[in-house]
Amino acid sequence: MYADQQKIKSILTSLIAKRDYFQLKPATHDQIEIFKNRAFERKVDSTVIEQLVDLYKVADFFYYEIVLGFHSCTDLDIFEWWDDKELWIGQRDFYTIRWANNKFCLGEPSTISFSEEYEFDTLIQLIEGCIEKEIKVAEDYNKLNN
């Protein structure tokens, strides 16, 4: 397992440690090859492909609570917006995860990102940013309900 895969696994394993119903299930070799072939056909940047493959080798179709949710690596929805040079990496509730303008972004369906604060150079930074957003959403919810 490569360093970035180990980092992703560590982050996600820590996140789900107290929740039995969330799992890390890696994609199969064949599923990853399908994703890579589709990405290469569209000439997706190789560093983006590598980062997504690192995720899929650890956790394919991973989702958690409110913010963090990734499509399966074989889901054609990933490439739905490729004509605009965007990858739609995932969706959870009203939160959209995509790669656009050479950044991994967290926003909503109608925006690329909430702000520059939610635009990241790496997938690992995006995952960490999504977790911070999860915490903020939970804190805001608790304030409203206490």
C-alpha positions, -999 to +999 in steps of 0.1 A: +000+000+000+014+034-010+018+063+014-013+082+001-034+051+003-022+045+039-030+082+048-065+078+032-071+046+051-060+061+084-082+091+080-113+072+070-107+044+095-105+070+123-136+087+110-157+055+111-142+039+142-173+045+164-198+037+137-203+000+128-225+007+098-199+025+078-173+004+060-142+007+039-146-016+009-119-014-018-127-016-054-116-047-073-088-046-098-113-049-126-133-020-113-103+002-110-092-007-145-127+004-158-123+037-141-088+043-153-097+034-189-126+059-188-104+086-173-076+080-198-101+081-227-112+115-216-076+126-210-081+133-173-049+146-157-028+116-146-022+130-111-059+133-105-064+097-118-037+085-094-053+102-064-087+088-071-073+053-077-056+056-043-090+064-028-108+036-047-081+010-037-090+018+000-127+027-001-149+025-032-184+041-029-176+054+005-200+077+023-203+091+058-231+110+076-239+143+059-210+157+038-186+130+027-198+107-001-179+093-031-194+076-062-183+041-070-154+041-093-175+025-121-203+050-118-206+069-151-219+100-132-182+108-124-178+119-160-212+135-165-198+170-165-165+162-183-175+184-213-170+212-188-137+195-176-153+186-143-154+153-125-184+147-103-166+126-077-195+123-052-226+136-036-240+133-001-273+151+008-268+186-006-230+184-007-212+179-040-176+167-043-159+174-077-127+181-094-128+214-114-104+241-123-075+219-112-089+216-077-108+191-056-139+210-044-167+208-019-198+227-028-234+222-037-249+211-070-252+246-083-217+258-073-182+244-079-173+252-043-187+271-013-157+293-015-119+292-021-117+277+014-134+246+000-110+242-029-081+218-024-049+209-042-051+172-032-078+146-026-064+140+009-068+177+017-104+175+003-112+146+026-098+164+056-118+195+046-150+174+043-144+160+078-140+196+091-173+205+074-190+174+090-179+186+124-191+222+117-225+210+105-229+188+136-219+216+159-244+240+142-271+214+145-264+209+182-265+246+188-299+248+172-313+219+191-300+226+226 
